[in-house]
Amino acid sequence: MFDQTIYALASGAGRCGVAVIRLSGPHALTVLQQLSGKETFKPRYAHRVLLTDPVSGDRLDDGLALYFPGPNSFTGEDVVELQVHGGRAVVQSVQEVLAGFDGLRLAEPGEFTRRAFENDKMDLTAAEGLADLIHAETRAQAKQALRQMDGALGSLYNDWADRIVRVLAHFEAVIDFPDEDLPEEVEAGVRAKVATLQGEIEDHLKDGHRGEMLRDGVRLAIVGPPNAGKSSLLNHLAKREVAIVSDIAGTTRDVIESHLDIGGYPVVVSDTAGIRHSEDVIEVEGIRRAQSTAEQADLKVILFDSSDWPNLDEKTLSLIDEDSLVVFNKIDKASKPDVGDLQGRSPLYMSAKSGEGLADFFKALEQEVAERCMMTGAPALTRARHREALEDCVQSLVRFAQIDLAELAAEDLRMATRSLGRITGRIDVEDVLDVVFSDFCIGK
């Protein structure tokens, strides 16, 4: 695989001022020399080059070329970046010429980053952070992705893995080298360290899924009885006509989703069918979906028509919990009802039509979203696979604490190490041997 040199358009497709074509592999510099007719290139320096087809002699473009010799490059290999004019004809002609070189082929999706991982330029968490950065749509998403790409998450997991490897090495030393006069307190110390580590990982898992919510978007459901103003509120949030607004009850039959940026955080807002008793088969299905969406949401806006107070829909009231914002709409048509607390939640009052109270609602909503995505000192879990691997690690550590037979307990430590290694892509039995022999000087 690494005997081949790959190339691909690294900038976005479509017409643009400058397009970047990247090459990586052992033939990258040779190809640049043949395209430009120049022999020497100062590393990491922009050179103006006249690119020419070495077979036909046709001129391709007048652009810039940068050479990054391995291992000090993104992929760890020799890398060349061609900055050419971004017209479709220029880009296509350069790529067609590259395809004619022996040993060159078009890169597969993600192959540049894959090579960076294989050459120890980044671990899997950093590669995932890079992917998240490319797809980030809000400031908070980009901030979290940059932090992960810079190694914050990988460093945390690698530290835990190193600590398990060390205690495993000490534990196996007791098992495998009983005649080496190792300290008697080694095994007791190992178990104490494992208990401490288990507590740290469990605390890390108790994050309320904030990292995953920030990456994928907070799921916000707008629910309430018909004609409460749910679709109007969605349109206000989206700042465009997303949903049809009508005085006719039951206009919204299905769940309408819109991806929004609220206070710099990603939010997936769902407008749902009005909750009420109905004999209409389609509307009944819409109501079922509305209730299901509300149950699965990270945050709910429970919307009522102020004129309905105190005769509020019981099914809607049952959805109110600690993850709810209770809002009374249409205060332009009815006076603010004296509600007080409604099932433990202090309601907000507004008019989606006149705009009164909307600023207070937006402020409260931004605060609720921010609390669910807030980035604290420790890096957050961003993917379900991280969570699954950490849960497997904790289970192994729990079993270790419950087993007295040293040989079986050591296997649980190995499984815990492998679980952490699945996250970063780094695990090697040689790590254990290194610690054994360096810490105890066995066989010296």
C-alpha positions as CSV (number, residue, x, y, z in Angstrom):
1,M,0.0,0.0,0.0
2,F,2.7,2.5,1.0
3,D,4.8,1.7,-2.1
4,Q,2.2,3.6,-4.1
5,T,1.9,7.4,-4.3
6,I,-1.6,8.8,-4.1
7,Y,-3.1,12.0,-5.3
8,A,-6.4,13.8,-4.9
9,L,-8.0,17.3,-5.0
10,A,-7.6,18.5,-1.4
11,S,-9.7,21.7,-1.8
12,G,-13.5,21.8,-2.4
13,A,-14.9,20.8,-5.7
14,G,-16.4,23.5,-8.0
15,R,-15.1,26.7,-9.6
16,C,-12.7,28.7,-7.4
17,G,-9.7,30.9,-7.5
18,V,-7.2,28.3,-6.3
19,A,-7.4,24.6,-6.1
20,V,-5.0,22.4,-4.2
21,I,-4.0,18.9,-5.5
22,R,-2.1,16.8,-2.9
23,L,0.3,14.0,-3.6
24,S,1.7,11.6,-0.9
25,G,4.2,8.8,-1.3
26,P,7.6,7.9,-2.5
27,H,7.2,9.2,-6.0
28,A,5.7,12.6,-5.0
29,L,8.9,14.6,-5.5
30,T,9.9,12.8,-8.7
31,V,6.5,13.7,-10.2
32,L,6.9,17.3,-9.2
33,Q,10.3,17.4,-10.8
34,Q,8.9,16.0,-14.1
35,L,5.9,18.3,-14.1
36,S,8.0,21.5,-13.4
37,G,11.3,20.7,-15.0
38,K,13.0,21.8,-11.8
39,E,15.3,19.5,-9.8
40,T,15.5,21.0,-6.4
41,F,12.8,22.3,-4.1
42,K,13.4,23.9,-0.7
43,P,11.2,22.1,1.9
44,R,8.1,23.9,3.1
45,Y,8.7,26.8,0.7
46,A,6.3,28.0,-2.0
47,H,7.9,27.7,-5.5
48,R,6.3,29.2,-8.6
49,V,6.2,26.5,-11.2
50,L,5.1,26.2,-14.9
51,L,3.4,22.8,-14.9
52,T,3.8,20.9,-18.2
53,D,2.7,17.5,-19.4
54,P,6.0,15.6,-19.6
55,V,4.6,13.4,-22.4
56,S,3.0,15.9,-24.8
57,G,4.8,19.0,-23.7
58,D,1.4,20.8,-23.3
59,R,1.4,23.6,-20.7
60,L,-1.0,22.8,-17.9
61,D,-0.9,25.8,-15.6
62,D,1.2,28.5,-13.9
63,G,1.0,27.9,-10.2
64,L,2.7,27.2,-6.9
65,A,4.2,24.0,-5.5
66,L,5.2,23.1,-1.9
67,Y,7.3,20.1,-0.9
68,F,7.1,18.5,2.5
69,P,9.7,15.7,2.9
70,G,8.7,12.8,5.2
71,P,8.6,12.1,8.1
72,N,7.9,15.8,8.8
73,S,4.6,16.0,6.8
74,F,0.9,15.4,7.4
75,T,1.1,11.8,6.3
76,G,4.6,11.1,7.4
77,E,5.6,10.5,3.8
78,D,6.9,12.8,1.1
79,V,4.1,15.2,0.3
80,V,3.7,17.6,-2.6
81,E,0.9,20.2,-2.8
82,L,0.1,21.8,-6.2
83,Q,-1.7,25.1,-6.0
84,V,-3.3,25.6,-9.4
85,H,-6.0,27.8,-10.8
86,G,-9.4,26.4,-9.7
87,G,-11.1,26.2,-13.1
88,R,-12.5,22.8,-13.9
89,A,-10.4,22.4,-17.1
90,V,-7.2,23.1,-15.3
91,V,-7.9,20.8,-12.4
92,Q,-9.1,18.0,-14.7
93,S,-6.1,18.3,-17.0
94,V,-3.6,18.1,-14.1
95,Q,-5.3,15.1,-12.6
96,E,-5.4,13.3,-16.0
97,V,-1.6,13.8,-16.4
98,L,-1.0,12.5,-12.8
99,A,-3.0,9.4,-13.6
100,G,-0.6,8.7,-16.4
101,F,2.4,8.3,-14.1
102,D,3.5,4.8,-13.1
103,G,3.0,4.2,-9.4
104,L,0.4,6.9,-9.0
105,R,-3.3,6.4,-8.3
106,L,-6.2,8.4,-7.1
107,A,-6.5,8.4,-3.3
108,E,-9.4,6.5,-1.6
109,P,-11.7,8.4,0.8
110,G,-9.8,9.3,3.9
111,E,-6.5,7.7,2.7
112,F,-4.3,10.7,3.5
113,T,-5.5,10.7,7.1
114,R,-5.2,6.8,7.2
115,R,-1.6,7.1,6.2
116,A,-1.0,9.7,8.8
117,F,-2.4,7.3,11.4
118,E,-0.4,4.3,10.1
119,N,2.8,6.5,10.3
120,D,2.1,7.5,13.9
121,K,1.4,11.1,13.0
122,M,-1.9,10.9,14.9
123,D,-4.1,8.4,16.8
124,L,-7.7,7.5,15.9
125,T,-9.2,10.1,18.2
126,A,-7.1,12.8,16.5
127,A,-8.2,11.5,13.1
128,E,-11.9,11.6,14.3
129,G,-11.3,15.1,15.5
130,L,-10.0,16.2,12.1
131,A,-13.2,14.7,10.5
132,D,-15.3,16.5,13.0
133,L,-13.5,19.8,12.3
134,I,-14.2,19.4,8.5
135,H,-17.9,18.9,9.2
136,A,-18.3,21.4,12.0
137,E,-21.1,23.9,11.5
138,T,-20.9,25.9,14.7
139,R,-18.2,27.6,16.7
140,A,-18.6,25.2,19.6
141,Q,-18.3,22.1,17.3
142,A,-15.2,23.5,15.8
143,K,-13.7,24.2,19.2
144,Q,-14.4,20.7,20.4
145,A,-13.0,19.2,17.2
146,L,-9.8,21.3,17.4
147,R,-9.3,20.2,21.0
148,Q,-9.7,16.5,20.1
149,M,-7.5,16.9,16.9
150,D,-4.8,18.4,19.1
151,G,-4.7,15.3,21.2
152,A,-6.7,16.2,24.3
153,L,-8.9,13.1,24.2
154,G,-6.1,10.8,23.0
155,S,-3.7,12.0,25.8
156,L,-6.3,11.2,28.4
157,Y,-6.9,7.7,27.1
158,N,-3.3,7.0,26.5
159,D,-2.5,8.1,30.1
160,W,-5.1,5.6,31.4
161,A,-3.7,2.9,29.1
162,D,-0.1,3.6,30.3
163,R,-1.2,3.3,33.9
164,I,-3.0,0.0,33.3
165,V,0.1,-1.3,31.4
166,R,2.3,-0.4,34.3
167,V,0.1,-2.0,37.0
168,L,-0.3,-5.0,34.7
169,A,3.4,-5.3,34.4
170,H,3.9,-5.2,38.1
171,F,1.1,-7.7,38.6
172,E,2.6,-10.1,36.1
173,A,6.0,-9.7,37.7
174,V,4.6,-11.1,40.9
175,I,3.1,-14.1,38.9
176,D,6.0,-14.9,36.6
177,F,9.0,-14.1,38.7
178,P,8.3,-15.3,42.3
179,D,12.0,-15.8,43.1
180,E,13.1,-12.3,42.4
181,D,12.4,-10.9,45.9
182,L,9.8,-8.4,44.6
183,P,8.2,-6.1,47.3
184,E,5.3,-7.8,49.0
185,E,3.1,-4.8,48.8
186,V,3.3,-4.8,44.9
187,E,0.0,-6.7,44.5
188,A,-1.8,-4.6,47.1
189,G,-0.6,-1.4,45.4
190,V,-1.7,-2.7,42.1
191,R,-5.3,-3.2,43.3
192,A,-5.4,0.2,44.9
193,K,-4.2,1.9,41.7
194,V,-6.8,0.0,39.6
195,A,-9.6,1.1,41.9
196,T,-8.5,4.7,41.5
197,L,-8.3,4.4,37.8
198,Q,-11.7,2.7,37.6
199,G,-13.2,5.7,39.5
200,E,-11.7,8.2,37.0
201,I,-13.1,6.4,34.0
202,E,-16.6,6.1,35.6
203,D,-16.6,9.8,36.3
204,H,-15.6,10.4,32.7
205,L,-18.6,8.4,31.6
206,K,-21.0,10.5,33.7
207,D,-20.9,13.4,31.3
208,G,-24.5,13.6,30.3
209,H,-23.4,12.8,26.7
210,R,-22.4,16.4,26.3
211,G,-19.6,15.7,23.8
212,E,-21.9,13.6,21.6
213,M,-24.6,16.2,21.8
214,L,-22.2,18.9,20.8
215,R,-20.9,16.8,17.9
216,D,-24.3,15.6,16.6
217,G,-26.5,18.4,17.8
218,V,-28.9,18.8,20.8
219,R,-32.2,17.3,19.9
220,L,-34.9,19.8,20.7
221,A,-38.6,18.9,20.3
222,I,-41.4,21.5,20.2
223,V,-44.5,19.8,21.5
224,G,-48.0,20.9,22.6
225,P,-51.7,20.8,21.6
226,P,-52.9,21.9,18.2
227,N,-52.8,25.6,17.3
228,A,-50.4,26.5,20.2
229,G,-48.0,28.1,17.8
230,K,-45.4,25.4,17.4
231,S,-44.8,25.9,13.7
232,S,-44.6,29.7,14.1
233,L,-42.0,29.2,16.8
234,L,-39.9,26.9,14.6
235,N,-40.0,29.5,11.8
236,H,-38.8,32.1,14.3
237,L,-35.9,29.9,15.4
238,A,-35.0,29.0,11.8
239,K,-35.5,32.6,10.6
240,R,-37.3,31.3,7.6
241,E,-40.5,29.6,6.6
242,V,-39.8,26.0,7.5
243,A,-43.2,24.9,8.5
244,I,-46.7,25.8,7.2
245,V,-48.6,28.0,9.7
246,S,-52.4,27.7,9.7
247,D,-55.3,28.3,12.1
248,I,-56.6,24.9,11.0
249,A,-55.9,22.3,13.8
250,G,-53.9,19.3,12.7
251,T,-52.0,21.1,9.9
252,T,-48.7,19.5,11.0
253,R,-49.0,15.7,10.6
254,D,-45.4,14.6,10.6
255,V,-42.2,15.6,12.4
256,I,-40.4,18.5,10.7
257,E,-36.7,18.8,11.4
258,S,-34.4,21.8,11.0
259,H,-30.7,22.0,11.9
260,L,-29.9,25.3,13.5
261,D,-27.1,27.2,15.2
262,I,-28.4,28.4,18.6
263,G,-25.9,30.4,20.6
264,G,-23.0,28.8,18.7
265,Y,-24.2,25.3,19.5
266,P,-25.8,22.8,17.0
267,V,-29.4,22.1,17.6
268,V,-31.8,19.7,15.7
269,V,-35.3,21.2,16.2
270,S,-38.3,19.1,15.6
271,D,-41.8,20.6,15.1
272,T,-44.4,17.9,15.9
273,A,-48.0,17.3,15.4
274,G,-50.5,18.8,17.9
275,I,-51.2,16.4,20.7
276,R,-54.9,15.7,21.2
277,H,-57.5,13.0,20.8
278,S,-58.2,12.2,17.2
279,E,-60.0,9.6,15.1
280,D,-58.0,10.4,12.0
281,V,-55.6,7.5,11.3
282,I,-52.9,9.8,9.8
283,E,-53.2,12.3,12.6
284,V,-53.0,9.6,15.2
285,E,-49.8,8.4,13.7
286,G,-48.5,11.9,13.7
287,I,-49.4,12.3,17.4
288,R,-47.6,9.0,18.2
289,R,-44.5,10.3,16.4
290,A,-44.7,13.6,18.3
291,Q,-44.8,11.8,21.7
292,S,-41.9,9.5,20.6
293,T,-39.8,12.5,19.5
294,A,-40.5,14.2,22.8
295,E,-39.4,11.2,24.8
296,Q,-36.1,10.9,22.8
297,A,-35.3,14.6,22.9
298,D,-32.5,16.1,24.9
299,L,-34.6,19.2,25.5
300,K,-38.3,19.9,25.0
301,V,-40.3,23.1,24.5
302,I,-43.7,22.5,25.9
303,L,-45.9,25.0,24.2
304,F,-49.5,26.0,25.3
305,D,-52.0,28.6,24.1
306,S,-52.4,31.1,27.0
307,S,-56.2,31.2,26.4
308,D,-56.4,27.5,27.2
309,W,-55.5,28.0,30.8
310,P,-56.4,26.3,33.1
311,N,-57.8,23.6,30.9
312,L,-54.5,22.2,29.6
313,D,-54.1,19.0,27.7
314,E,-53.2,16.2,30.1
315,K,-51.0,14.3,27.6
316,T,-48.9,17.4,27.0
317,L,-48.6,18.0,30.7
318,S,-47.3,14.5,31.3
319,L,-44.3,15.3,29.0
320,I,-43.0,18.0,31.4
321,D,-39.8,17.1,33.2
322,E,-36.5,18.6,34.2
323,D,-35.5,18.8,30.5
324,S,-38.4,21.0,29.6
325,L,-39.0,24.7,28.9
326,V,-42.7,25.4,29.5
327,V,-43.9,28.3,27.4
328,F,-47.4,30.0,27.2
329,N,-47.8,31.6,23.7
330,K,-50.3,34.0,22.2
331,I,-50.2,36.6,25.1
332,D,-51.2,39.1,22.4
333,K,-54.6,37.5,22.4
334,A,-55.1,36.6,26.0
335,S,-53.7,37.9,29.3
336,K,-50.8,36.2,30.9
337,P,-52.2,33.3,33.0
338,D,-51.2,33.3,36.7
339,V,-49.7,29.8,36.5
340,G,-46.9,29.9,39.1
341,D,-44.8,26.7,38.8
342,L,-46.2,24.1,36.5
343,Q,-45.0,20.6,37.6
344,G,-41.9,22.2,39.0
345,R,-41.1,24.4,36.0
346,S,-41.4,28.2,35.9
347,P,-43.2,29.0,32.6
348,L,-42.2,31.7,30.1
349,Y,-44.7,33.9,28.3
350,M,-44.5,35.2,24.7
351,S,-46.2,35.9,21.5
352,A,-44.8,34.3,18.4
353,K,-46.9,36.7,16.3
354,S,-46.1,40.0,17.9
355,G,-42.6,39.1,19.1
356,E,-43.3,40.0,22.7
357,G,-41.3,37.8,25.1
358,L,-39.4,36.1,22.3
359,A,-36.0,37.6,23.5
360,D,-36.5,36.1,27.0
361,F,-37.4,32.8,25.4
362,F,-34.3,32.8,23.1
363,K,-32.1,33.7,26.1
364,A,-33.5,30.8,28.2
365,L,-33.2,28.4,25.3
366,E,-29.6,29.3,24.6
367,Q,-28.8,28.8,28.3
368,E,-30.4,25.3,28.4
369,V,-28.6,24.3,25.2
370,A,-25.2,25.6,26.5
371,E,-25.6,23.7,29.8
372,R,-26.0,20.5,27.9
373,C,-22.9,21.1,25.7
374,M,-20.7,23.0,28.0
375,M,-17.0,22.2,27.6
376,T,-15.4,21.8,31.0
377,G,-11.7,21.2,31.8
378,A,-11.7,17.5,30.9
379,P,-12.2,16.6,27.2
380,A,-15.6,15.0,26.5
381,L,-16.6,11.8,24.8
382,T,-17.6,12.5,21.3
383,R,-18.6,9.1,19.9
384,A,-20.6,6.0,20.9
385,R,-17.6,3.8,20.1
386,H,-15.6,5.6,22.8
387,R,-18.3,5.1,25.3
388,E,-18.7,1.4,24.5
389,A,-15.0,0.8,24.8
390,L,-14.7,2.6,28.1
391,E,-17.7,0.7,29.5
392,D,-16.0,-2.5,28.5
393,C,-12.8,-1.3,30.2
394,V,-14.7,-0.6,33.4
395,Q,-16.3,-4.0,33.4
396,S,-12.9,-5.6,33.1
397,L,-11.6,-3.5,36.0
398,V,-14.6,-4.5,38.1
399,R,-14.0,-8.2,37.4
400,F,-10.3,-7.7,38.3
401,A,-11.3,-6.4,41.7
402,Q,-13.5,-9.4,42.3
403,I,-11.0,-12.2,41.4
404,D,-8.4,-13.4,43.8
405,L,-6.6,-15.8,41.5
406,A,-3.8,-13.7,40.1
407,E,-3.6,-15.3,36.7
408,L,-7.3,-14.7,35.9
409,A,-7.2,-11.2,37.4
410,A,-4.2,-10.3,35.1
411,E,-6.3,-11.3,32.1
412,D,-8.9,-8.8,33.0
413,L,-6.2,-6.1,33.1
414,R,-5.2,-7.1,29.6
415,M,-8.8,-6.8,28.4
416,A,-9.1,-3.4,30.0
417,T,-5.9,-2.3,28.2
418,R,-7.2,-3.6,24.9
419,S,-10.5,-1.7,25.4
420,L,-8.6,1.5,25.7
421,G,-6.4,0.6,22.8
422,R,-9.5,0.2,20.6
423,I,-10.2,3.9,21.1
424,T,-6.8,5.3,20.1
425,G,-5.7,2.4,17.9
426,R,-2.6,1.9,20.0
427,I,-1.9,-1.3,22.0
428,D,1.1,-3.6,22.1
429,V,2.2,-6.4,24.4
430,E,5.7,-5.1,24.1
431,D,4.7,-2.2,26.3
432,V,4.0,-4.6,29.2
433,L,7.4,-6.3,28.7
434,D,9.2,-3.0,28.7
435,V,7.8,-2.0,32.0
436,V,8.4,-5.4,33.6
437,F,12.1,-5.4,32.7
438,S,12.8,-1.7,33.3
439,D,11.0,-1.4,36.7
440,F,12.3,-4.7,38.2
441,C,15.5,-5.3,36.3
442,I,14.6,-9.0,36.0
443,G,17.3,-11.2,34.6
444,K,20.0,-8.6,35.3
